[in-house]
Amino acid sequence: MTPGPTPYAVALVGCGAFGTFVLDAIHDIPGLRVVVCADADRRRAQTLAARYGAAVRTSVADVAALPEVDVVLLATPPAAHADAAVTALRAGKHVFCEKPMALTVEDAERVAAESRRSPGVFVVDHVLRYNPVLRLLQRLGQEGLLDPLRRFAFENDASDEDLGPDHWFWDPAHSGGIHVEHGVHFFDAANALMGGEPLEVQGTEVRREGGPVDIVVATATHPGGAVATHTHSFTHAHRAERQLMRLDYGFAEARVTGWIPTYATITAWTDDAGAARWEALPARTAELLDVPGLRPHGQERVTVSVARDAGSARPARGRGVTRSVPHRVDCRVDLGGEDLKPHVYAESVRAAMTDLLHCAAHGGTPRADATAGLTAVAVARAATRSAQSGRTVTLAGTVPAEGVR
């Protein structure tokens, strides 16, 4: 997939550390030119603009009024995302928006509605949709090597070492709270891997003594009896951070490490035909890990070993499914280890922008579109409401129902 021959001029709004990271990740996409850097702090915009030979502006309204700008890249603090996205979309611009798309369902709906009306393509930066490890798991599901996902469990022991007591992250008015500011990544990943949004959500918040809410848990029930559990704890030193995503497919389990995944193990039980198909995967490594716009590092590996007759050939049954699965499969997916996390992260952002440009040039719907952004915000807000009310929140088509139980 390539964006196409048409050149696209991009303007960055929000020239902080993250905006700089995103611009560095996407600036060399063929056909893309950085033409404007905008920030309320003009000096900060000037510093970044000088690197790219770009013009300087101070607001999204200024940027949206420029006819030469095709794509507006929003990297402002979360509370500003919705209004900025609507402003850019109304001007007919394509929009690449950092997550969350909005802090409330109502604002997310405004963005989604404007996206439907606008000629511009909208992408929210849900980078996990563009991660090679998760893309491989989706492909194995599509090929029938993995059954539909029954259980999604994510444990995130994140650092608060750089989050002082006055940091905007702790203020729900600016961040939306942990479920919204950070959780949307993983609500969205669960939705993508399970094939749809949850039916109801239960949330819990834990407040540190004398301080902010720093641990949140959400349990989401998905159609078909599937369950997703999300735990985020901003309580650790950088060196003690750890993340684990456990995916239960019934006769198979995947364990994915890192909030930007670079490594996964898959254990599966299968029959003769399945064993042969699993053993063929290493020869398909490039195909299975392919994400358009993401440039491989060269250290990516898929390895498979099969222990034949590791179990009995007699039929085995679980949750009403009966199969003869005597062979144990051990598969490892390695993108080069934790040291390559910055590369995978930047390239996933690059892939998301490539998706936007491809749709702008050729039509189609991006993987992380406004509907995905709205759905993730709706689940996050439902988790927050549940935690505060102590009751389960029912969702109805990306919008939480008024009734709770």
C-alpha positions as CSV (number, residue, x, y, z in Angstrom):
1,M,0.0,0.0,0.0
2,T,1.3,3.4,-0.9
3,P,-0.3,6.8,-0.4
4,G,-0.3,7.5,-4.2
5,P,1.3,10.0,-6.4
6,T,-0.5,13.1,-5.0
7,P,1.7,15.0,-2.6
8,Y,0.2,15.8,0.8
9,A,1.1,18.8,3.0
10,V,0.9,18.2,6.7
11,A,0.6,20.6,9.6
12,L,1.4,19.7,13.1
13,V,-0.7,21.2,15.9
14,G,0.9,20.7,19.3
15,C,4.7,20.8,19.2
16,G,5.5,19.1,22.5
17,A,7.5,15.9,22.9
18,F,4.8,13.7,21.5
19,G,4.1,15.9,18.6
20,T,7.8,15.9,17.8
21,F,7.9,12.1,18.0
22,V,5.0,11.7,15.6
23,L,6.4,14.2,13.1
24,D,9.8,12.5,13.2
25,A,8.0,9.1,12.6
26,I,6.0,10.2,9.6
27,H,8.0,13.0,7.9
28,D,9.7,10.8,5.3
29,I,6.6,9.0,4.0
30,P,6.8,9.4,0.2
31,G,4.6,12.3,-1.0
32,L,4.3,13.9,2.5
33,R,5.7,17.4,3.2
34,V,5.8,19.1,6.6
35,V,4.6,22.7,5.9
36,V,3.4,24.1,9.2
37,C,4.1,23.7,12.9
38,A,1.6,25.3,15.3
39,D,1.6,25.7,19.0
40,A,0.1,28.2,21.5
41,D,3.8,28.5,22.6
42,R,5.1,30.2,19.5
43,R,8.8,29.6,20.5
44,R,8.2,25.9,20.8
45,A,6.6,25.8,17.3
46,Q,9.5,27.8,15.9
47,T,12.1,25.4,17.2
48,L,10.4,22.4,15.5
49,A,9.5,24.3,12.4
50,A,13.2,25.2,11.9
51,R,14.0,21.5,11.7
52,Y,11.7,21.0,8.8
53,G,11.7,24.4,7.1
54,A,8.1,24.8,8.0
55,A,5.9,27.9,8.7
56,V,4.8,28.8,12.2
57,R,1.2,29.2,13.4
58,T,-0.3,29.3,16.9
59,S,-3.7,27.7,16.6
60,V,-5.7,24.9,14.8
61,A,-8.0,27.6,13.4
62,D,-5.0,29.3,11.7
63,V,-3.9,26.0,10.3
64,A,-7.3,25.0,9.0
65,A,-7.6,28.3,7.1
66,L,-4.5,27.6,5.1
67,P,-5.4,26.2,1.6
68,E,-2.0,24.6,1.2
69,V,-2.5,22.3,4.1
70,D,-4.0,18.9,3.3
71,V,-3.5,16.9,6.6
72,V,-3.8,18.3,10.1
73,L,-1.9,16.2,12.7
74,L,-3.3,16.8,16.2
75,A,-0.9,16.3,19.1
76,T,-2.4,18.6,21.7
77,P,-3.4,17.6,25.2
78,P,-6.5,15.3,25.2
79,A,-9.1,17.9,26.2
80,A,-8.4,19.9,23.0
81,H,-8.8,17.0,20.6
82,A,-12.5,17.1,19.8
83,D,-12.8,20.8,19.1
84,A,-9.6,20.8,17.0
85,A,-10.7,17.7,15.0
86,V,-14.1,19.3,14.2
87,T,-12.4,22.5,13.2
88,A,-10.0,20.8,10.8
89,L,-12.7,18.4,9.4
90,R,-15.1,21.3,8.7
91,A,-12.3,22.9,6.7
92,G,-12.1,19.8,4.6
93,K,-8.8,18.6,5.9
94,H,-7.7,15.1,6.5
95,V,-7.1,14.6,10.3
96,F,-4.6,12.4,12.2
97,C,-5.7,12.7,15.8
98,E,-3.8,11.5,18.8
99,K,-5.8,9.4,21.2
100,P,-8.2,9.7,22.9
101,M,-10.4,11.2,20.2
102,A,-12.4,13.0,22.9
103,L,-12.9,13.0,26.6
104,T,-16.7,12.4,26.5
105,V,-19.0,10.3,24.3
106,E,-20.9,13.4,23.3
107,D,-17.7,15.1,22.0
108,A,-16.6,11.8,20.3
109,E,-20.0,11.7,18.6
110,R,-19.4,15.2,17.3
111,V,-16.1,14.2,15.8
112,A,-17.6,11.1,14.2
113,A,-20.5,13.0,12.8
114,E,-18.2,15.6,11.3
115,S,-16.0,12.9,9.9
116,R,-19.0,11.4,8.1
117,R,-19.8,14.8,6.5
118,S,-16.3,15.9,5.7
119,P,-14.4,15.0,2.5
120,G,-11.4,14.5,4.8
121,V,-10.2,11.1,6.1
122,F,-10.0,10.8,9.9
123,V,-7.6,8.5,11.7
124,V,-7.1,8.2,15.5
125,D,-3.7,7.1,16.6
126,H,-4.7,3.7,18.0
127,V,-1.3,2.3,17.2
128,L,-2.1,-1.3,18.3
129,R,-4.2,-1.7,15.2
130,Y,-1.0,-1.3,13.2
131,N,1.3,-3.5,15.4
132,P,2.7,-6.5,13.5
133,V,2.3,-8.9,16.5
134,L,-1.4,-8.2,16.8
135,R,-1.8,-8.2,13.0
136,L,-0.3,-11.7,12.9
137,L,-2.8,-12.9,15.6
138,Q,-5.7,-11.5,13.6
139,R,-4.4,-13.3,10.5
140,L,-4.1,-16.6,12.3
141,G,-7.7,-16.2,13.4
142,Q,-8.9,-15.4,9.9
143,E,-7.1,-18.6,8.7
144,G,-8.7,-20.7,11.4
145,L,-5.5,-21.6,13.3
146,L,-6.9,-19.7,16.2
147,D,-10.5,-20.0,17.3
148,P,-12.6,-16.8,18.2
149,L,-11.1,-15.1,21.2
150,R,-12.8,-16.0,24.5
151,R,-10.7,-14.0,27.0
152,F,-8.7,-10.8,26.7
153,A,-6.7,-9.8,29.8
154,F,-4.3,-6.9,29.9
155,E,-2.1,-6.1,32.9
156,N,-0.3,-2.8,32.7
157,D,2.1,-1.8,35.5
158,A,3.1,1.6,34.2
159,S,5.4,4.2,35.5
160,D,4.4,7.4,37.4
161,E,8.0,8.5,37.8
162,D,7.6,11.5,35.5
163,L,4.0,12.2,36.6
164,G,4.3,14.8,39.4
165,P,1.3,15.6,41.6
166,D,0.5,18.6,39.4
167,H,0.8,16.8,36.0
168,W,-2.3,17.2,33.8
169,F,-2.5,13.4,33.5
170,W,-4.1,13.1,37.0
171,D,-6.7,15.8,36.2
172,P,-9.8,14.2,34.6
173,A,-10.8,17.6,33.2
174,H,-7.7,17.5,31.1
175,S,-7.1,13.8,30.5
176,G,-10.4,12.2,31.0
177,G,-8.9,9.9,33.7
178,I,-6.9,6.7,33.2
179,H,-9.6,4.7,31.5
180,V,-10.0,7.4,28.8
181,E,-6.4,8.8,28.5
182,H,-4.6,5.5,28.4
183,G,-7.3,2.7,28.4
184,V,-8.7,3.6,25.0
185,H,-5.7,1.9,23.3
186,F,-6.6,-1.4,24.9
187,F,-10.3,-1.1,24.7
188,D,-9.8,-0.6,21.0
189,A,-7.3,-3.5,20.7
190,A,-9.9,-5.8,22.5
191,N,-12.6,-4.6,20.2
192,A,-10.4,-5.3,17.1
193,L,-9.3,-8.8,18.3
194,M,-12.8,-9.8,19.4
195,G,-14.5,-8.4,16.4
196,G,-16.8,-5.9,18.1
197,E,-17.6,-3.7,21.1
198,P,-18.7,-5.0,24.5
199,L,-22.3,-5.3,25.7
200,E,-21.6,-4.1,29.3
201,V,-18.8,-2.8,31.4
202,Q,-17.9,-2.9,35.1
203,G,-15.2,-0.5,36.4
204,T,-13.2,0.0,39.5
205,E,-10.9,2.9,40.6
206,V,-8.3,2.9,43.4
207,R,-7.0,6.1,44.8
208,R,-3.6,6.4,46.4
209,E,-3.7,7.7,50.0
210,G,-4.0,11.4,49.8
211,G,-3.6,11.5,46.1
212,P,-5.2,10.8,42.7
213,V,-6.8,7.7,41.2
214,D,-3.7,5.7,40.0
215,I,-5.1,2.1,39.5
216,V,-8.2,1.3,37.4
217,V,-9.8,-2.0,36.4
218,A,-12.5,-2.6,33.8
219,T,-14.2,-5.9,32.9
220,A,-16.1,-5.9,29.6
221,T,-18.5,-8.6,28.5
222,H,-18.4,-9.1,24.7
223,P,-21.0,-10.9,22.5
224,G,-20.8,-14.7,22.6
225,G,-19.7,-14.9,26.2
226,A,-16.2,-13.5,25.7
227,V,-14.7,-11.3,28.4
228,A,-12.0,-8.7,28.5
229,T,-10.3,-7.4,31.6
230,H,-8.2,-4.3,31.6
231,T,-5.9,-3.2,34.5
232,H,-3.8,-0.1,34.5
233,S,-1.6,0.9,37.4
234,F,0.5,4.0,37.2
235,T,2.5,3.2,40.3
236,H,5.9,2.0,39.2
237,A,9.4,3.2,38.6
238,H,10.5,3.1,34.9
239,R,12.8,0.1,35.4
240,A,10.0,-1.8,37.0
241,E,7.4,-1.3,34.3
242,R,5.8,-4.4,32.9
243,Q,2.8,-5.3,30.6
244,L,1.2,-8.6,29.7
245,M,-1.6,-9.3,27.3
246,R,-3.1,-12.8,27.7
247,L,-5.4,-14.0,25.0
248,D,-7.4,-17.2,25.5
249,Y,-8.6,-19.0,22.3
250,G,-9.7,-22.2,24.0
251,F,-7.4,-24.7,22.5
252,A,-4.7,-22.0,22.2
253,E,-3.3,-19.2,24.3
254,A,-1.2,-16.2,23.3
255,R,1.0,-14.1,25.7
256,V,2.0,-10.7,24.4
257,T,4.5,-8.6,26.2
258,G,4.9,-4.8,26.2
259,W,2.3,-2.1,25.7
260,I,3.9,-1.7,22.3
261,P,4.2,-5.4,21.6
262,T,7.5,-6.7,20.4
263,Y,7.3,-10.4,21.5
264,A,4.6,-13.0,21.9
265,T,4.3,-16.7,22.6
266,I,1.5,-18.9,21.4
267,T,0.7,-22.3,22.7
268,A,-1.8,-24.4,20.8
269,W,-3.2,-27.9,20.7
270,T,-4.0,-29.3,17.2
271,D,-4.4,-32.2,14.9
272,D,-2.1,-33.5,12.1
273,A,-3.4,-31.0,9.5
274,G,-3.1,-28.2,11.9
275,A,0.4,-29.2,13.0
276,A,1.5,-29.0,9.3
277,R,0.0,-25.6,8.9
278,W,1.7,-24.2,12.0
279,E,5.0,-25.6,10.9
280,A,4.7,-23.7,7.6
281,L,4.4,-20.3,9.4
282,P,8.1,-19.4,9.7
283,A,8.4,-19.4,5.9
284,R,5.6,-16.8,5.8
285,T,7.1,-14.5,8.4
286,A,7.2,-11.4,6.2
287,E,3.6,-11.9,5.0
288,L,2.2,-12.6,8.5
289,L,3.9,-9.5,10.0
290,D,3.3,-7.2,7.1
291,V,1.7,-3.9,7.9
292,P,1.6,-1.4,5.0
293,G,3.8,1.6,5.8
294,L,5.7,-0.1,8.6
295,R,9.3,-0.8,7.6
296,P,10.7,-4.0,9.1
297,H,13.9,-3.8,11.0
298,G,15.3,-7.1,9.7
299,Q,15.4,-8.9,13.1
300,E,11.7,-10.1,13.0
301,R,11.4,-13.9,13.5
302,V,8.5,-16.4,13.7
303,T,9.6,-19.8,15.1
304,V,7.5,-22.9,15.5
305,S,8.1,-26.2,17.2
306,V,5.5,-29.1,17.4
307,A,5.6,-31.8,20.0
308,R,3.7,-34.6,18.3
309,D,1.6,-36.9,20.4
310,A,2.2,-34.7,23.5
311,G,-1.3,-35.6,24.5
312,S,-3.8,-38.3,23.9
313,A,-5.6,-38.6,20.6
314,R,-8.9,-39.2,22.4
315,P,-11.3,-36.3,21.9
316,A,-10.8,-33.4,24.2
317,R,-13.6,-31.1,25.2
318,G,-13.8,-27.5,26.4
319,R,-16.8,-25.2,26.6
320,G,-18.8,-27.5,24.4
321,V,-16.2,-27.9,21.7
322,T,-14.8,-31.4,21.1
323,R,-11.7,-32.2,19.1
324,S,-8.8,-34.6,18.7
325,V,-5.8,-32.5,19.4
326,P,-2.8,-34.6,20.3
327,H,-0.1,-32.3,19.2
328,R,1.3,-29.3,21.1
329,V,2.5,-26.2,19.2
330,D,4.9,-23.7,20.6
331,C,5.2,-20.5,18.4
332,R,7.3,-17.5,19.1
333,V,6.9,-14.1,17.5
334,D,9.8,-11.8,18.0
335,L,10.2,-8.3,16.5
336,G,13.7,-8.0,17.8
337,G,13.1,-7.6,21.5
338,E,12.4,-4.8,23.9
339,D,15.3,-2.8,22.5
340,L,13.4,-2.3,19.3
341,K,10.2,-1.0,21.0
342,P,11.0,2.6,19.9
343,H,11.3,1.4,16.3
344,V,8.1,-0.6,16.4
345,Y,6.2,2.3,18.0
346,A,7.4,4.9,15.5
347,E,6.8,2.6,12.6
348,S,3.3,1.8,13.8
349,V,2.5,5.5,13.8
350,R,4.0,5.7,10.3
351,A,1.7,2.9,9.3
352,A,-1.3,4.7,10.7
353,M,-0.5,7.8,8.7
354,T,0.2,5.7,5.6
355,D,-3.3,4.2,6.0
356,L,-4.8,7.7,6.2
357,L,-2.9,8.8,3.0
358,H,-3.9,5.7,1.1
359,C,-7.6,6.2,1.9
360,A,-7.2,9.9,1.0
361,A,-5.8,9.0,-2.4
362,H,-7.8,5.8,-3.2
363,G,-10.9,5.8,-1.0
364,G,-11.8,3.3,1.6
365,T,-12.0,3.3,5.4
366,P,-8.9,3.4,7.6
367,R,-8.5,0.7,10.3
368,A,-8.5,3.3,13.1
369,D,-11.3,5.5,11.9
370,A,-13.7,7.7,13.8
371,T,-16.0,4.8,14.6
372,A,-13.2,3.0,16.3
373,G,-12.3,6.2,18.2
374,L,-15.9,6.7,19.3
375,T,-16.3,3.1,20.4
376,A,-13.1,3.2,22.5
377,V,-14.2,6.4,24.2
378,A,-17.7,5.0,24.9
379,V,-16.2,1.9,26.6
380,A,-13.8,4.0,28.6
381,R,-16.5,6.4,29.7
382,A,-18.7,3.5,30.6
383,A,-15.9,2.0,32.8
384,T,-15.4,5.4,34.5
385,R,-19.2,5.8,35.1
386,S,-19.4,2.2,36.5
387,A,-16.4,2.8,38.8
388,Q,-18.0,6.0,40.2
389,S,-21.5,4.5,40.5
390,G,-20.6,1.0,41.6
391,R,-23.0,-0.4,39.0
392,T,-22.6,-2.2,35.7
393,V,-23.1,0.1,32.6
394,T,-24.8,-1.3,29.6
395,L,-23.7,-0.2,26.1
396,A,-25.8,0.1,23.1
397,G,-24.2,0.6,19.7
398,T,-21.1,2.6,20.9
399,V,-23.1,4.8,23.2
400,P,-23.7,3.8,26.9
401,A,-27.4,3.3,27.7
402,E,-28.8,5.6,30.3
403,G,-29.7,2.7,32.5
404,V,-27.2,1.0,34.8
405,R,-27.6,-2.0,37.0
